[in-house]
Amino acid sequence: MVEVQRQIDVLLLEHSRLAAEFARTDHWDDEGSNTAIDWIRFNCNLTEKAAGDRIAVGSRQAEIAASVKAMESGEIGFSHLAVMARTSIATGPRFDEGRLLELARKVSPGKFYYESLHYRHSVDAKAYAAEQADLVENRHLSLSRGEDGGLLINGVLDPVGGAAVRTALEPLARRTAWDDDRNVEKRYADALVELACGGRPGNLQVTASIETVKGLAGAVGGEMEFSLPVSSTTVQRIACDCSVMRVLLDQESVVVDVGRSKRVISGPARRALMARDGHCQWPDCERPASKCDGHHLVHWINAGRTELGNLILLCHRHHWLVHEGGWQLVKTQEGVRAIAPTRVFGPAPPSTG
């Protein structure tokens, strides 16, 4: 594999020479491309970064000649060379290939890129700060609703903003317990929702019929701002421990009650609950109390009382599993037991009796 990769690197170097030569022509413009990178990206099936790397390496071969020889001899790879070329472009006359090449021979391409940023800052802090400022100015975040009601998120944050978000998400995105089979993307998604709630129930307005709140058959879904209709089980979870502005409708969709926002579990009751449980009560989950919701074992819709004996703490994920996921919780003298929903995988075998 090592030998094959070296051959690939040599071919990438030749491709870079051709890419740089092509970029100096007007052929890409004649064919209607915006830039040479766009033409190469489309016609050579490359990402924008890969196409840019090819042109950068090809155009700076003279300035990084020693690095090219080091790559040809197998001391470094083409990925090192791409970092070297981009650093040469960024630092101009202050570029010191010898210093960087010594480092490239010792570290991986990813680490070399990281260290190259330190180098760029060391030789021209003002220019580096200007690049960082550009990244801040180019930040963006778009939110749109999909046909199924899901929220589509797309955007780019500057390094500092991105680090702040990652720092907040990482602790919440760790696996919670033995039953946590979520992949990292799902854990990040759940962590973002948990972060948005700030460890506290959300302050949401839910509009629903009385039949929906009770989960009766034939009832329509509940309504929330920024969302398509939600299920009655979701309405019940939100109402379990949340600042709820209730808007109840009769069968004719006429508003019959608009209640004030009131936290269902609040003040002394919440403090007592947090002191007693300390963390999520789902078996083997240790999400701290500050990140949990209060859950009614018997929901207040079904005459369950908001008192300590009928309450436990559940983290966002396990609270969802109880309401929407079909799991059941049973409180015993030994603690809380979680009972999985019944799964039917096929028709029952015929009776032999």
Buried (B, 14 or more C-beta within 10 A) or exposed (E): EEEEEBEEBBEBBEBBBEBBEBBEEEEBEEEEBEBBBBBBBEEEEBEEEBBBBBBBBBBBBEBBEEBBEBBBEEEBBBBBBBBBBBBBEBBEEEBEBEEBBEBBEEBEBEEBBEBBBEBBBEBBEEBBEEEBEEBEEEEEEEEEEEEEEEEEEEEEBBEEBEEEEEEBBEEBBEEBBEBBEBEEEEBBBBBBBBBEBEBBBBEBBBBBBBBBBBBEEEBEBBBBEEBEBBBBBBBBBBBBBBBBBBBBBEEEEEEEEEEEEEBBBBEEBBEBBBEEBEBBBBBEBEBBBEBBBBBBBEBBBEEBEBEBEBBBBBBBBBBBBBBBEEBEBEEEEEEBEBEEEEEEEEEEEEEEE
